[in-house]
Amino acid sequence: MDSVIPGFGFGKARRLLNASDYSRVFDTPSARASHKHLLLLARHNDQSNHRLGLVIAKRHVRHAVTRNRIKRVAREFFRHLPADDLTLDVVLLARPGMGDLDNSELSSILQQQWQKLCRHASNANSSHSRDPS
């Protein structure tokens, strides 16, 4: 039986679970990172770690095997992210052509877009945390 390193799973605490979780991110994202093959939307949360939601539409990625591979690579990427002071609820939306990427290309794009997202989120956080008076 495979042993799982404690703290490196991808349990319910690390996922967006219901429609209201997704709606919070879709309705008022505090940051976004766009790429030809994907879109990341994020909103600050008060949890101890980042939470991920995946929207991999059949319209954009036709085969179930490919959709599942994309989800697996995305979860693996997010699983290894450190818990920062700034934790985010993130929704990853697939765009057409995402299924044509191999795992290393997808991981590389996720890394680039994550860095971009964190920059935008920290800028948004610093502008919201300033006291206007």
Protein Blocks (a to p, Z undefined) as FASTA:
>chain_A
ZZddehiaccfklpcfbfklmmmmmmmccbdcddfkbccdddddfbfbdcddddddfklm
mblklmmmmmmmmmmmmmmpccdfbdcdddddddehklmpcfklmmmmmmmmmmmmmmmm
mmmmmmmmpcfZZ
